[in-house]
Amino acid sequence: MIEKKSLKLRCLHCHLTIKKAELEDGYCPECFEKSGQKVYDFKEVEIKESGTTRYRCEDCRLFIDVY
């Protein structure tokens, strides 16, 4: 079975990974929310769609997998 891959964009400043279709105004919504700056610096990344979402706790740096 071949895993489905999708093209996403990763912000070079805050490392938010978002689908291109979700990027409404072309700037990073996370950077804009935190600092009020419109950051347009992204790198295209290919992500495997596994059905699992991985989060990282900002306090303890622990990974949390949600199925």
Backbone bond lengths (Angstrom), bond angles and torsions (degrees), N, CA, C in turn:
res aa  C-N    CA-C-N  psi(-1)  N-CA   C-N-CA  omega(-1)  CA-C   N-CA-C  phi
1 M - - - 1.449 - - 1.526 109.20 -
2 I 1.296 117.30 134.69 1.457 122.26 179.30 1.521 108.70 -96.47
3 E 1.335 115.08 129.10 1.454 119.33 179.35 1.520 110.20 -75.89
4 K 1.308 115.42 139.12 1.457 121.73 178.58 1.528 109.19 -72.99
5 K 1.323 116.64 134.48 1.458 121.18 178.77 1.520 108.35 -118.42
6 S 1.310 115.45 146.31 1.462 118.59 176.96 1.518 109.49 -129.51
7 L 1.299 115.24 151.05 1.451 121.26 179.99 1.518 109.30 -87.92
8 K 1.309 115.62 127.22 1.458 121.12 179.15 1.515 109.08 -130.95
9 L 1.314 115.01 168.78 1.455 122.01 178.45 1.521 108.87 -114.67
10 R 1.331 116.63 140.26 1.465 121.79 176.97 1.519 108.52 -118.57
11 C 1.325 115.87 126.28 1.463 121.49 178.75 1.527 108.96 -66.93
12 L 1.318 116.91 133.03 1.461 121.18 -179.18 1.525 112.46 -77.37
13 H 1.331 117.60 -8.96 1.462 121.14 -179.48 1.528 111.84 -99.28
14 C 1.341 117.46 -54.65 1.473 120.30 -176.28 1.530 112.47 -104.97
15 H 1.334 118.27 -7.96 1.467 125.59 178.09 1.527 113.92 69.57
16 L 1.323 117.00 19.16 1.457 120.88 173.22 1.520 108.40 -62.08
17 T 1.337 117.41 134.12 1.458 122.20 176.49 1.521 107.59 -109.11
18 I 1.326 116.20 125.44 1.461 121.42 -172.93 1.531 109.27 -144.30
19 K 1.326 116.02 147.46 1.462 119.93 175.42 1.523 108.91 -69.84
20 K 1.316 115.70 145.05 1.467 120.59 -178.58 1.529 111.14 -58.92
21 A 1.330 116.94 -36.08 1.463 121.37 -179.77 1.532 111.84 -66.43
22 E 1.334 117.29 -26.51 1.464 121.50 -179.91 1.527 112.30 -82.45
23 L 1.310 116.89 -11.27 1.458 122.25 -178.73 1.529 108.14 -85.30
24 E 1.312 116.25 88.17 1.464 121.70 -170.42 1.527 113.86 -65.90
25 D 1.312 117.76 -52.92 1.464 121.04 -172.94 1.520 113.69 -103.04
26 G 1.329 117.65 3.71 1.455 121.16 176.84 1.515 115.09 89.56
27 Y 1.326 118.39 -7.24 1.464 120.95 178.07 1.525 110.01 -114.56
28 C 1.314 116.26 160.87 1.464 121.92 -176.24 1.533 110.28 -71.48
29 P 1.331 117.65 119.98 1.464 119.93 -178.97 1.536 112.45 -68.57
30 E 1.318 117.18 -31.10 1.470 121.35 179.93 1.531 110.94 -67.71
31 C 1.321 117.12 -47.61 1.472 121.09 178.08 1.526 110.65 -63.20
32 F 1.333 116.18 -39.34 1.462 120.15 -179.82 1.525 110.82 -65.32
33 E 1.344 116.40 -40.04 1.463 120.75 179.43 1.529 111.35 -66.77
34 K 1.339 116.60 -39.80 1.467 120.59 -177.41 1.524 113.11 -76.00
35 S 1.334 117.12 -44.86 1.465 119.55 -170.54 1.531 114.57 -119.13
36 G 1.319 117.14 -11.81 1.458 119.82 -177.06 1.522 113.15 81.57
37 Q 1.348 117.34 1.61 1.462 121.65 179.57 1.525 110.06 -93.46
38 K 1.318 115.72 142.28 1.459 121.43 176.57 1.522 107.90 -93.29
39 V 1.331 115.44 104.61 1.464 122.46 -177.77 1.527 108.32 -99.63
40 Y 1.332 116.35 126.13 1.464 122.44 -177.18 1.531 112.30 -111.76
41 D 1.325 118.56 12.96 1.466 122.52 -175.61 1.523 110.29 -91.22
42 F 1.342 116.19 107.01 1.455 122.03 -179.31 1.520 110.64 -129.19
43 K 1.321 114.91 155.00 1.457 122.33 173.69 1.525 106.62 -122.10
44 E 1.334 116.88 135.82 1.459 120.16 177.16 1.520 109.29 -76.62
45 V 1.327 116.22 133.07 1.462 121.86 177.89 1.522 108.50 -131.68
46 E 1.321 115.81 149.18 1.454 121.37 178.30 1.525 107.41 -103.76
47 I 1.315 116.60 123.63 1.455 122.59 -175.39 1.528 109.05 -115.00
48 K 1.334 116.71 134.10 1.461 120.95 174.14 1.524 108.61 -78.24
49 E 1.323 115.93 132.53 1.461 121.12 177.55 1.523 108.04 -87.19
50 S 1.328 117.45 101.54 1.455 121.29 -176.44 1.519 112.65 -104.40
51 G 1.333 117.77 -8.63 1.452 120.20 -176.13 1.517 112.04 87.48
52 T 1.322 117.26 -4.11 1.455 122.56 179.60 1.525 109.16 -111.56
53 T 1.320 115.22 135.38 1.456 120.47 175.42 1.511 108.03 -108.09
54 R 1.318 116.73 132.78 1.462 121.28 -178.18 1.521 109.44 -111.64
55 Y 1.328 114.49 127.24 1.457 121.66 176.95 1.516 108.66 -115.80
56 R 1.333 116.72 154.52 1.460 120.78 175.56 1.524 107.98 -123.34
57 C 1.329 116.14 127.47 1.457 121.65 177.01 1.526 108.67 -67.61
58 E 1.330 116.74 127.07 1.460 120.54 -178.49 1.525 112.30 -71.94
59 D 1.339 117.60 -22.45 1.464 120.85 -179.53 1.528 112.39 -82.86
60 C 1.343 116.77 -52.24 1.472 119.95 -174.87 1.525 113.60 -104.43
61 R 1.358 118.08 -5.58 1.470 124.42 178.15 1.536 113.00 67.78
62 L 1.323 118.72 14.23 1.456 123.81 178.80 1.526 109.89 -76.82
63 F 1.351 117.22 140.63 1.460 121.83 176.33 1.518 109.62 -86.02
64 I 1.334 116.42 140.13 1.455 122.82 177.18 1.521 106.85 -125.07
65 D 1.343 117.15 120.73 1.462 122.06 178.69 1.522 109.25 -98.50
66 V 1.328 116.50 129.06 1.456 122.56 179.06 1.522 107.51 -116.57
67 Y 1.322 116.66 125.25 1.465 121.90 -177.22 1.497 111.82 -97.40
